[in-house]
């Protein structure tokens, strides 16, 4: 099978899976809606309560899951391409935790109440700081394990500070809100929540899309890439900005959603001939679709309390992380 045909089949499958996931997200939930009822709602003649559930609750939730997944997927693919590290990903490297810390900080002190845009800006700031630290460290260490340990350190420090905030939570409701950010969820998200963060996420996507061709040159080695005209420092700066904006925007919507950016580039690469530049956007599409299905699973597992989306991605992603580590034989570096 030639590469073009393989890519066509891949794109077709992802498109079909995405629309089927949207369909499942619309009909499945605490109040089940049949296909017939969904059809009537879509053509504008359905019952008002079904229309309310779909347009005000389920579709915004589906869109949030997809956009968050897309942002994390492209960020993971970009970081793996830049660092040439198969384990690089916003969650593993502490980027998501850092973004969540700054978000919970402005929530805790009520700063975000003054302006709705403060929350995504705070998340983006935290994400960019962590991404800059990781890339700065990558310039000085070559060991995958060392780089991951630095990410673990950032995550641990962020988690410890968030635990302090939780410890001093003024009331149970505030404690619950902070826990939601730490576990990750798109439940109860509205179109307004998406509108606040989407401009930032879109900016990150556009930046990464504009520089994606440069990641392929890095596969030849930094010295060779530089001799071919690659401005490596500019690429690093743009990657920090783009991944920080995209990841921070995603965190401001859903909190910490780990391992999504790790898994999806590994799924995509065989279908794009292992070309780092061609894996950026497809990784986002696969990650968005993955989060739609993960969220459908989260809201339909029989339980008094809904399982958080971040918990499901961690359960699926952590074994993949271990498998990739062992497969690369760098866990013993």
C-alpha positions as CSV (number, residue, x, y, z in Angstrom):
1,X,0.0,0.0,0.0
2,X,1.5,3.3,-1.0
3,X,1.8,6.2,1.4
4,X,-0.8,8.4,-0.3
5,X,-3.4,5.6,-0.1
6,X,-2.5,4.9,3.5
7,X,-2.9,8.5,4.4
8,X,-6.3,8.7,2.7
9,X,-7.6,5.7,4.6
10,X,-6.3,7.1,7.8
11,X,-8.0,10.5,7.3
12,X,-11.2,8.8,6.3
13,X,-11.2,6.6,9.4
14,X,-10.5,9.5,11.7
15,X,-13.3,11.5,10.2
16,X,-15.8,8.6,10.5
17,X,-14.7,8.0,14.1
18,X,-15.0,11.7,15.0
19,X,-18.5,12.0,13.7
20,X,-19.6,8.7,15.3
21,X,-18.1,10.0,18.6
22,X,-20.1,13.2,18.3
23,X,-23.2,11.1,17.6
24,X,-22.6,9.0,20.7
25,X,-21.9,12.1,22.8
26,X,-25.3,13.5,21.8
27,X,-27.4,10.4,22.5
28,X,-25.7,8.9,25.5
29,X,-25.9,10.3,29.0
30,X,-28.0,10.3,32.2
31,X,-31.0,11.1,30.0
32,X,-30.7,8.9,26.9
33,X,-31.9,10.4,23.6
34,X,-32.8,8.1,20.7
35,X,-31.5,8.6,17.2
36,X,-35.0,9.6,16.1
37,X,-35.3,12.2,18.8
38,X,-31.8,13.5,17.9
39,X,-32.8,13.8,14.2
40,X,-35.9,15.8,15.1
41,X,-33.8,18.2,17.3
42,X,-31.3,18.7,14.5
43,X,-34.0,19.7,12.0
44,X,-35.6,22.0,14.6
45,X,-38.8,20.0,15.4
46,X,-37.7,18.1,18.4
47,X,-38.9,18.4,22.0
48,X,-37.7,21.5,23.8
49,X,-36.2,19.6,26.7
50,X,-34.2,17.3,24.3
51,X,-33.0,20.4,22.3
52,X,-31.9,22.0,25.6
53,X,-29.9,18.9,26.6
54,X,-28.2,18.6,23.3
55,X,-27.5,22.3,22.5
56,X,-26.8,23.6,26.0
57,X,-25.1,20.6,27.6
58,X,-23.9,17.8,25.3
59,X,-22.7,19.6,22.2
60,X,-20.7,22.2,24.2
61,X,-19.2,19.4,26.2
62,X,-18.2,17.5,23.0
63,X,-16.7,20.6,21.4
64,X,-14.7,21.3,24.6
65,X,-13.4,17.8,24.7
66,X,-12.4,17.9,21.0
67,X,-10.7,21.3,21.2
68,X,-8.8,20.4,24.4
69,X,-7.7,17.2,22.9
70,X,-6.6,18.9,19.6
71,X,-4.5,21.4,21.6
72,X,-2.8,18.8,23.7
73,X,-2.3,16.5,20.7
74,X,-0.5,19.1,18.5
75,X,1.5,20.3,21.6
76,X,2.7,16.7,22.2
77,X,3.6,16.2,18.6
78,X,5.5,19.5,18.5
79,X,7.5,18.8,21.7
80,X,8.4,15.3,20.5
81,X,9.5,16.7,17.2
82,X,11.6,19.6,18.7
83,X,13.2,17.5,21.5
84,X,13.3,14.3,19.4
85,X,12.0,12.6,22.5
86,X,9.2,10.1,22.2
87,X,8.2,10.7,25.8
88,X,7.7,14.4,25.5
89,X,4.2,15.6,26.3
90,X,2.6,18.6,28.2
91,X,1.3,16.4,31.0
92,X,4.5,14.2,31.4
93,X,6.8,17.3,31.3
94,X,4.8,19.2,33.9
95,X,3.4,21.8,31.5
96,X,-0.2,21.0,32.3
97,X,0.4,21.0,36.1
98,X,2.1,24.3,35.9
99,X,-0.8,25.8,33.9
100,X,-3.3,24.3,36.4
101,X,-1.3,25.8,39.3
102,X,-1.5,29.4,37.9
103,X,-5.2,28.9,37.0
104,X,-6.1,27.7,40.5
105,X,-4.0,30.5,42.0
106,X,-6.1,33.2,40.3
107,X,-9.3,31.2,41.2
108,X,-8.2,30.9,44.9
109,X,-7.6,34.6,45.3
110,X,-10.6,35.7,43.3
111,X,-8.5,37.5,40.7
112,X,-10.3,35.8,37.8
113,X,-13.6,37.3,39.0
114,X,-12.4,40.7,37.8
115,X,-12.0,39.7,34.2
116,X,-13.1,36.5,32.4
117,X,-9.9,36.4,30.3
118,X,-7.6,36.3,33.4
119,X,-8.1,32.6,33.8
120,X,-6.9,31.5,30.3
121,X,-4.1,34.1,30.5
122,X,-2.9,32.7,33.8
123,X,-3.0,29.2,32.5
124,X,-1.0,30.1,29.4
125,X,1.6,31.9,31.6
126,X,2.1,28.8,33.7
127,X,2.3,26.6,30.6
128,X,4.9,28.8,28.9
129,X,7.1,29.0,32.0
130,X,7.2,25.2,32.3
131,X,7.7,24.7,28.6
132,X,10.6,27.2,28.6
133,X,12.2,25.4,31.5
134,X,12.0,22.0,29.8
135,X,13.4,23.2,26.5
136,X,16.2,25.1,28.4
137,X,17.0,21.8,30.2
138,X,16.9,19.8,27.0
139,X,19.8,21.9,25.7
140,X,22.0,20.8,28.5
141,X,21.0,17.2,29.1
142,X,20.8,14.4,26.6
143,X,19.2,11.7,28.8
144,X,15.5,11.1,28.3
145,X,15.2,10.0,32.0
146,X,16.8,13.2,33.2
147,X,14.4,15.3,31.1
148,X,11.4,13.3,32.4
149,X,12.6,13.6,36.0
150,X,12.7,17.4,35.5
151,X,9.1,17.3,34.3
152,X,8.2,15.1,37.3
153,X,9.8,17.7,39.5
154,X,7.8,20.5,38.0
155,X,4.6,18.4,38.4
156,X,5.4,17.6,42.0
157,X,6.2,21.2,42.9
158,X,3.0,22.4,41.2
159,X,1.0,19.6,42.9
160,X,2.4,20.5,46.3
161,X,1.5,24.1,46.0
162,X,-2.0,23.2,44.8
163,X,-2.3,20.9,47.8
164,X,-1.5,23.8,50.0
165,X,-4.3,25.8,48.4
166,X,-6.7,22.8,48.8
167,X,-5.7,22.5,52.5
168,X,-6.7,26.1,53.1
169,X,-9.8,26.0,50.9
170,X,-12.4,28.3,52.6
171,X,-15.4,26.0,52.0
172,X,-16.3,22.6,50.6
173,X,-17.6,24.1,47.3
174,X,-14.2,25.8,46.6
175,X,-12.4,22.6,47.5
176,X,-14.6,20.7,45.0
177,X,-13.8,23.3,42.2
178,X,-10.1,23.0,42.8
179,X,-10.3,19.3,42.8
180,X,-12.1,19.4,39.4
181,X,-9.1,21.4,38.0
182,X,-6.6,18.9,39.3
183,X,-8.5,15.8,38.0
184,X,-9.5,17.3,34.7
185,X,-13.1,17.4,33.3
186,X,-15.2,19.1,30.6
187,X,-18.4,18.5,32.6
188,X,-20.7,21.6,32.9
189,X,-18.6,23.5,30.4
190,X,-20.5,26.0,28.2
191,X,-19.9,27.6,24.8
192,X,-18.9,30.7,26.7
193,X,-16.1,28.8,28.4
194,X,-14.9,27.6,25.0
195,X,-15.1,31.1,23.4
196,X,-12.9,32.5,26.1
197,X,-10.0,30.1,25.5
198,X,-10.5,29.2,21.8
199,X,-8.7,32.3,20.4
200,X,-5.6,31.4,22.4
201,X,-5.7,27.7,21.4
202,X,-6.3,28.7,17.7
203,X,-3.3,31.0,17.9
204,X,-1.1,28.2,19.2
205,X,-2.4,25.8,16.4
206,X,-1.7,28.4,13.7
207,X,1.8,29.0,14.9
208,X,2.6,25.3,15.1
209,X,1.1,24.8,11.7
210,X,3.3,27.6,10.2
211,X,6.6,26.1,11.6
212,X,5.8,22.4,11.3
213,X,8.0,21.8,8.3
214,X,11.0,22.7,10.3
215,X,10.6,19.8,12.7
216,X,11.5,17.4,9.8
217,X,14.9,19.0,9.4
218,X,15.7,18.2,13.0
219,X,15.6,14.5,12.2
220,X,18.8,15.0,10.3
221,X,20.5,16.4,13.4
222,X,20.9,19.9,14.7
223,X,24.2,20.7,13.0
224,X,22.9,19.4,9.6
225,X,19.6,21.3,10.1
226,X,21.4,24.5,10.9
227,X,23.6,24.1,7.9
228,X,20.5,23.8,5.8
229,X,19.3,27.2,7.1
230,X,17.2,26.2,10.1
231,X,17.1,28.9,12.8
232,X,17.0,26.6,15.8
233,X,16.7,29.3,18.5
234,X,13.7,30.9,16.7
235,X,12.1,27.4,16.4
236,X,12.5,26.8,20.1
237,X,11.0,30.2,21.0
238,X,8.0,29.8,18.7
239,X,7.5,26.2,20.0
240,X,7.5,27.5,23.6
241,X,5.0,30.2,22.8
242,X,2.7,28.0,20.7
243,X,2.7,25.0,23.0
244,X,2.3,27.3,26.0
245,X,-0.7,29.1,24.4
246,X,-2.4,25.9,23.2
247,X,-1.8,23.9,26.5
248,X,-2.7,26.8,28.7
249,X,-5.9,27.4,26.8
250,X,-6.8,23.7,27.1
251,X,-6.1,23.7,30.8
252,X,-8.2,26.8,31.4
253,X,-11.1,24.7,30.0
254,X,-10.6,21.3,31.4
255,X,-7.8,21.3,33.9
256,X,-5.1,18.6,33.8
257,X,-5.7,16.0,31.1
258,X,-2.6,13.9,31.0
259,X,-0.9,11.5,28.4
260,X,-3.1,12.6,25.4
261,X,-0.2,14.4,23.8
262,X,2.0,11.3,24.4
263,X,-0.2,8.7,22.9
264,X,-1.5,10.3,19.7
265,X,1.7,11.1,17.9
266,X,2.8,7.5,18.2
267,X,-0.5,6.4,16.6
268,X,-0.2,8.9,13.8
269,X,3.5,8.5,12.7
270,X,3.1,5.1,10.9
271,X,0.5,6.7,8.7
272,X,2.6,9.8,7.7
273,X,5.8,7.8,7.0
274,X,7.3,8.9,10.4
275,X,7.5,12.5,9.2
276,X,7.5,14.9,12.2
277,X,6.1,17.8,10.2
278,X,3.2,15.8,8.9
279,X,2.2,14.4,12.2
280,X,1.4,17.7,13.9
281,X,-2.2,18.4,12.7
282,X,-3.2,14.7,12.5
283,X,-2.1,14.2,16.1
284,X,-4.4,17.0,17.1
285,X,-7.3,15.4,15.2
286,X,-6.7,12.0,16.7
287,X,-6.3,13.4,20.2
288,X,-9.6,15.4,19.9
289,X,-11.5,12.3,18.8
290,X,-9.9,10.3,21.6
291,X,-11.1,12.8,24.2
292,X,-14.6,12.7,22.8
293,X,-14.8,8.9,23.3
294,X,-13.1,9.2,26.7
295,X,-15.6,11.8,27.9
296,X,-18.5,9.6,26.6
297,X,-17.1,6.8,28.7
298,X,-16.6,9.1,31.7
299,X,-20.3,10.3,31.8
300,X,-21.8,6.8,31.2
301,X,-19.9,4.7,33.7
302,X,-22.6,3.7,36.3
303,X,-21.6,5.7,39.4
304,X,-23.1,8.2,41.8
305,X,-20.2,10.6,41.0
306,X,-19.0,11.0,37.4
307,X,-15.5,9.7,36.8
308,X,-13.2,12.6,35.8
309,X,-11.9,12.7,32.2
310,X,-8.3,13.1,33.4
311,X,-8.6,9.9,35.4
312,X,-9.6,8.0,32.3
313,X,-6.8,9.4,30.1
314,X,-4.3,8.6,32.9
315,X,-5.6,5.0,33.2
316,X,-5.2,4.5,29.4
317,X,-2.0,6.6,29.0
318,X,0.2,5.5,31.9
319,X,0.6,1.9,30.5
320,X,1.4,3.4,27.1
321,X,4.0,5.6,28.7
322,X,5.6,2.6,30.3
323,X,5.5,0.6,27.1
324,X,7.1,3.4,25.0
325,X,9.8,3.9,27.7
326,X,10.7,0.2,27.6
327,X,10.4,-0.1,23.9
328,X,12.9,2.7,23.4
329,X,15.4,1.1,25.8
330,X,16.1,4.5,27.3
331,X,14.5,3.9,30.7
332,X,17.9,2.6,31.9
333,X,19.9,5.7,30.7
